[in-house]
Amino acid sequence: MEPVVLTTSEALNRAKEQGLDLVEITAKADPPVVKILDYKKFLYDQKKKQKQIKSNAQKVVVKEIRFGPNTDEHDYAFKLKHARKFIEEGSKLKAYVMFKGRTIIYKEKGEILLLKMAQELEDIAKVEQLPKQEGKRMIMFLAPKPNKK
């Protein structure tokens, strides 16, 4: 459809004749760009498009796994298996070592535990944040590696 240049009153009259609304598309243009259409339907379509875009967006899920500084091998293996499952599902993983009371003196053990986990999961995950002490916790983030196609 060819664009038509009309005065404001002519455009309003045409819109009234058709029982539609005059909607301003671009105000900064000279003359302003307007369209004759049903405004309620226009808003409905805009909402529908936004909803579609929102539903197509990927949602990031963060799963947490908690260790103590003196976690033994069996518990570590059990939690590693769960971590592997979470990463394979496509979730990000927040692994942390919680230091209670005087266990804060075992910071090195906590860091070694988290780095060991990162090393064992390096085939399917990449480290987003190396182990970092935050108060009574040492936190590390892992994310699934992107699939190569």
Secondary structure, DSSP 8 states (H G I E B T S, - for coil): -------HHHHHHHHHHHT-EEEEEESSSSS-EEEEE-HHHHHHHHHHHHHHHHHHS----EEEEEE-TT--HHHHHHHHHHHHHHHHTT-EEEEEEE--GGGGGGHHHHHHHHHHHHHHTTTTEEEEEEEEEETTEEEEEEEE-----
